[in-house]
Amino acid sequence: MKENKAWSISGFVGLLLMLGFIALAIYSLINDGVVLGVISIVIAVTLLASFTVVQPNQAQVITFFGKYIGSIRSSGFWMTIPFSFQKKVSLRVRNFNSVKLKVNDIEGNPIEIAAVVVFRVTDSAKALFEVEKYEVFVEIQSETALRHVASKYPYDRFEGNGYSLRGNAEEVAAELGEELQKRLQVAGVEVIETRLTHLAYATEIASAMLQRQQASAIISAREKILEGAVTMVQMAITRIETEGIVQLDEERKAAMINNLMVAIVSDRSAQPIINTGTIY
């Protein structure tokens, strides 16, 4: 099934024809032309049954005794095939907001996810005849595609490289749109945009995963601090030796490195201690 253009002419032209046959019928009946009058009345009634009005961004699907004739996309007042069945299909852009779905990510963690799908009908014949109700079809396929995509990635990537639902929301939404377009093509629907509107761990594991995220953040911060502390200690020892401020043997170097590392890495302010003796 594929959309094609139905036969139609301007409704105002058809209206003039109908008025002309009505006038002919009246004239014939007055002048004893009963047969011509009856025929003119039948034609006028037939023309009356062929008028239709198409609103902007709307398609009128025409069927005649169970056979698809075509669609009228141009808005206005039209005359088409008489006694045909006409069904309106909206071509406007619409949103579908999915409910919060509970899905297991690729690592088996239960998460809550939701998305918004922006779509419109591009083929009125497919939307009307290929699926039962294309609005319901869009809803079910959107939720199915969202579940499938969400189960392919972890919620967050704590180690290594790769996509995650939280860190690559744009890429995940793009993949969701591509998969959804393949699913909805049969219904003559175009997916304009998809966006994730909700993403969170399920209630039963949210607290534990929050602690894991906090621990991971603390470890990353400590690694960064340690890397900077080592660089600063190296610079301090090198400068002291280069400028000849004091001669340090290995034991004094170890003591200075220990003091500097403690002062830099510690999360509390260092407490100075004055040494009036000797380390030997």
C-alpha positions as CSV (number, residue, x, y, z in Angstrom):
1,M,0.0,0.0,0.0
2,K,1.4,3.4,-1.0
3,E,-0.2,6.8,-1.1
4,N,-1.2,8.3,-4.5
5,K,-3.1,11.4,-5.5
6,A,-6.9,11.0,-5.8
7,W,-8.9,12.6,-8.6
8,S,-10.4,15.9,-7.6
9,I,-11.4,19.3,-9.0
10,S,-12.3,22.6,-7.3
11,G,-15.4,22.3,-5.3
12,F,-16.7,25.6,-6.5
13,V,-16.6,24.3,-10.1
14,G,-18.6,21.3,-9.0
15,L,-21.0,23.6,-7.1
16,L,-21.7,25.5,-10.3
17,L,-22.3,22.3,-12.2
18,M,-24.7,21.1,-9.5
19,L,-26.6,24.4,-9.6
20,G,-26.7,24.2,-13.4
21,F,-28.3,20.7,-13.3
22,I,-30.8,21.9,-10.6
23,A,-31.8,24.8,-12.9
24,L,-32.1,22.4,-15.8
25,A,-34.3,20.0,-13.8
26,I,-36.6,22.8,-12.7
27,Y,-36.9,24.1,-16.3
28,S,-37.5,20.6,-17.7
29,L,-40.2,19.8,-15.1
30,I,-42.0,23.1,-15.8
31,N,-41.9,22.4,-19.6
32,D,-43.1,18.8,-19.2
33,G,-39.7,17.3,-19.7
34,V,-40.1,14.8,-16.9
35,V,-37.3,12.4,-18.0
36,L,-34.7,15.1,-18.5
37,G,-35.8,16.7,-15.2
38,V,-35.4,13.4,-13.3
39,I,-32.0,12.7,-14.8
40,S,-30.9,16.2,-13.9
41,I,-32.0,15.8,-10.3
42,V,-30.1,12.5,-10.0
43,I,-27.0,14.1,-11.4
44,A,-27.3,17.0,-9.0
45,V,-27.7,14.7,-6.0
46,T,-24.7,12.7,-7.2
47,L,-22.6,15.8,-7.4
48,L,-23.8,16.8,-4.0
49,A,-22.4,13.6,-2.6
50,S,-18.9,14.3,-4.0
51,F,-18.0,17.4,-2.1
52,T,-15.3,17.4,0.6
53,V,-13.4,19.9,2.7
54,V,-9.7,19.4,3.5
55,Q,-8.1,21.3,6.4
56,P,-4.5,22.5,6.4
57,N,-2.0,19.8,7.3
58,Q,-4.6,17.1,6.7
59,A,-5.0,14.4,4.2
60,Q,-8.3,13.0,3.0
61,V,-8.1,9.3,2.1
62,I,-10.7,8.3,-0.5
63,T,-12.0,4.8,-0.8
64,F,-14.8,3.6,-3.2
65,F,-16.6,0.4,-2.3
66,G,-13.6,-0.9,-0.4
67,K,-11.0,0.1,-3.0
68,Y,-8.4,2.7,-2.2
69,I,-8.6,5.5,-4.8
70,G,-6.1,8.0,-3.5
71,S,-5.6,10.9,-1.1
72,I,-6.2,14.6,-1.3
73,R,-3.4,16.6,0.5
74,S,-4.2,20.1,-0.7
75,S,-6.4,22.1,1.7
76,G,-9.6,23.6,0.4
77,F,-13.0,22.8,-1.0
78,W,-12.9,19.9,-3.5
79,M,-15.2,17.7,-5.5
80,T,-14.1,14.0,-5.9
81,I,-15.6,10.7,-6.8
82,P,-19.3,10.6,-5.7
83,F,-20.5,8.3,-3.0
84,S,-16.9,7.5,-1.9
85,F,-15.9,7.0,1.7
86,Q,-13.6,9.7,3.1
87,K,-11.3,9.4,6.1
88,K,-9.3,12.2,7.6
89,V,-5.6,11.7,8.6
90,S,-3.7,14.4,10.4
91,L,-0.3,15.3,8.9
92,R,0.6,17.6,11.8
93,V,3.8,17.1,13.9
94,R,2.9,15.4,17.2
95,N,4.7,14.4,20.4
96,F,4.5,11.1,22.2
97,N,5.8,11.0,25.8
98,S,6.5,7.5,27.0
99,V,5.8,6.4,30.6
100,K,8.7,5.7,32.9
101,L,9.8,2.2,31.9
102,K,11.7,-0.1,34.3
103,V,14.5,-1.8,32.3
104,N,17.6,-3.8,33.2
105,D,20.7,-2.3,31.6
106,I,23.4,-4.5,30.0
107,E,24.9,-5.1,33.5
108,G,21.6,-6.2,35.0
109,N,21.0,-3.0,37.0
110,P,17.3,-2.0,37.1
111,I,16.9,1.6,35.8
112,E,14.0,3.9,35.0
113,I,14.0,5.5,31.6
114,A,11.5,7.6,29.5
115,A,11.7,9.4,26.2
116,V,9.8,11.8,24.0
117,V,9.2,11.0,20.3
118,V,8.4,13.7,17.8
119,F,6.7,12.3,14.7
120,R,4.3,13.0,11.8
121,V,2.5,11.0,9.2
122,T,4.1,11.1,5.7
123,D,2.0,8.4,4.0
124,S,-1.7,8.6,4.7
125,A,-2.5,5.3,3.0
126,K,0.0,3.3,5.0
127,A,-1.1,5.0,8.3
128,L,-4.7,4.1,7.6
129,F,-4.5,0.6,6.0
130,E,-1.2,-1.0,6.9
131,V,-1.7,-0.9,10.7
132,E,-4.8,-1.0,12.9
133,K,-4.4,2.3,14.7
134,Y,-1.2,4.1,13.9
135,E,-1.2,6.2,17.1
136,V,-1.3,3.1,19.2
137,F,1.3,1.5,16.9
138,V,3.6,4.4,17.5
139,E,3.2,4.2,21.3
140,I,3.9,0.5,21.5
141,Q,6.8,0.5,19.1
142,S,8.4,3.5,20.8
143,E,8.4,1.8,24.2
144,T,9.7,-1.5,22.7
145,A,12.5,0.3,20.9
146,L,13.3,2.3,24.1
147,R,13.6,-1.0,26.1
148,H,15.8,-2.6,23.5
149,V,18.2,0.4,23.3
150,A,18.4,0.8,27.0
151,S,19.3,-2.8,27.5
152,K,22.3,-2.5,25.2
153,Y,24.3,-0.1,27.4
154,P,25.3,0.3,31.0
155,Y,23.7,3.2,33.0
156,D,27.2,4.6,33.7
157,R,30.7,3.6,32.6
158,F,32.9,3.4,35.7
159,E,35.9,1.7,34.0
160,G,37.2,1.7,30.5
161,N,35.8,3.4,27.4
162,G,32.5,3.0,25.7
163,Y,29.0,4.3,25.5
164,S,26.8,4.7,28.6
165,L,23.2,5.9,29.0
166,R,24.1,8.8,31.3
167,G,27.3,9.8,29.6
168,N,26.2,9.5,25.9
169,A,22.5,10.6,26.0
170,E,22.8,12.3,22.6
171,E,24.2,9.2,20.9
172,V,21.7,6.9,22.6
173,A,18.8,9.2,21.6
174,A,20.1,9.2,18.0
175,E,20.2,5.4,17.9
176,L,16.7,5.2,19.4
177,G,15.5,7.4,16.6
178,E,17.1,5.3,13.9
179,E,15.7,2.0,15.3
180,L,12.3,3.6,15.7
181,Q,12.2,4.9,12.2
182,K,12.8,1.3,10.9
183,R,9.9,0.1,13.0
184,L,7.5,2.8,12.0
185,Q,8.2,2.9,8.3
186,V,5.5,0.3,7.7
187,A,3.0,2.8,9.2
188,G,4.1,5.7,7.0
189,V,5.4,7.6,10.0
190,E,8.5,9.8,10.0
191,V,10.4,10.2,13.3
192,I,11.6,13.8,13.5
193,E,13.4,13.7,16.9
194,T,13.8,11.5,20.0
195,R,15.1,12.7,23.4
196,L,15.5,11.0,26.7
197,T,13.4,12.8,29.3
198,H,14.1,10.7,32.4
199,L,17.0,8.5,33.4
200,A,17.7,7.2,36.9
201,Y,18.5,4.1,38.8
202,A,15.5,2.2,40.2
203,T,14.5,3.0,43.7
204,E,15.8,-0.3,45.2
205,I,19.4,0.3,44.1
206,A,19.6,4.1,43.9
207,S,21.3,4.5,47.3
208,A,23.9,1.8,46.6
209,M,24.7,3.2,43.2
210,L,25.0,6.7,44.6
211,Q,27.6,5.5,47.1
212,R,29.4,3.8,44.2
213,Q,29.4,7.0,42.2
214,Q,30.7,9.0,45.2
215,A,33.5,6.4,45.8
216,S,34.5,6.5,42.1
217,A,34.6,10.3,42.2
218,I,36.7,10.3,45.4
219,I,39.2,7.9,43.8
220,S,39.5,9.9,40.7
221,A,40.0,13.1,42.7
222,R,42.7,11.4,44.9
223,E,44.5,10.1,41.8
224,K,44.6,13.7,40.4
225,I,45.8,15.1,43.7
226,L,48.5,12.4,44.0
227,E,49.7,13.0,40.5
228,G,50.0,16.8,41.1
229,A,51.7,16.2,44.5
230,V,54.4,14.0,43.0
231,T,55.1,16.6,40.4
232,M,55.3,19.4,43.0
233,V,57.6,17.4,45.2
234,Q,59.9,16.7,42.3
235,M,60.0,20.4,41.3
236,A,60.7,21.4,45.0
237,I,63.6,18.9,45.5
238,T,65.1,19.7,42.0
239,R,65.0,23.5,42.7
240,I,66.6,23.1,46.2
241,E,69.4,21.1,44.8
242,T,69.9,23.3,41.7
243,E,70.1,26.6,43.6
244,G,72.2,25.0,46.4
245,I,70.0,26.2,49.2
246,V,70.9,23.2,51.4
247,Q,72.7,20.0,50.9
248,L,70.3,17.0,51.3
249,D,71.4,13.5,51.8
250,E,69.1,10.6,51.0
251,E,67.6,10.5,54.6
252,R,66.9,14.3,54.5
253,K,65.4,13.9,51.1
254,A,63.1,11.1,52.3
255,A,62.0,13.2,55.3
256,M,61.3,16.3,53.1
257,I,59.4,14.2,50.6
258,N,57.3,12.7,53.3
259,N,56.5,16.1,54.8
260,L,55.6,17.6,51.5
261,M,53.4,14.7,50.4
262,V,51.5,14.8,53.7
263,A,51.0,18.6,53.5
264,I,49.8,18.4,49.9
265,V,47.8,15.2,49.8
266,S,46.1,15.6,53.2
267,D,42.5,16.9,53.1
268,R,43.2,18.9,56.3
269,S,45.6,21.9,56.8
270,A,49.1,20.8,57.9
271,Q,50.2,21.6,61.4
272,P,53.8,23.0,61.4
273,I,56.2,21.5,63.9
274,I,59.5,23.3,64.7
275,N,62.4,21.0,65.1
276,T,65.2,22.5,67.3
277,G,67.3,19.4,67.3
278,T,68.6,17.1,64.6
279,I,67.2,14.2,62.7
280,Y,70.4,12.1,63.4
